[in-house]
Amino acid sequence: MNMKVDSQLSLSEQDIFWMEYALTLAKKAEQEGEVPVGAVIVSEGILLSEGWNQTIQLNDATAHAEIIAIRAAGKALNNYRLPGLTMYVTLEPCPMCSGALVHARLERIVIAARDLRTGCAGSLLNLLQHDKLNHSVNTTFDVLGGASSRLISSFFKQRRAEKKATKALKND
């Protein structure tokens, strides 16, 4: 992996750099027929782990980009706790992923696009900063959010068109 960001960059420039990389992983997921979501975990400007959605190909409902990145980071650090680390993810985490991020004690998450249907970093619920939980994850939204939203919208538009075409063929 050996990827790192120039330490001279501002925090917002670093956020853009890592989110661009997460978007390349989201595109990889899309090429594999998965919902296009990518995630990376960074430690002091160095890439520690990465993940992209793989639920279909692994037949695993938990194989979201965030979970895959968390598992890889835990193995790299030989620890299930990830204090001081930052995750960059192209879509707001679901309840499962948000719970895992809190349990892992992640320091910060940078999110490209909101998920108004299932997002649990503030859109539907806010598990990342829930006052009843024992840890809170600092959250930044809308870093390259437009690019991520377009990618996801395009993916689902294509899926609906394919489904409609398949249905039309069955009716002929």
Disulfide bonds with the S-S distance in Angstrom:
none
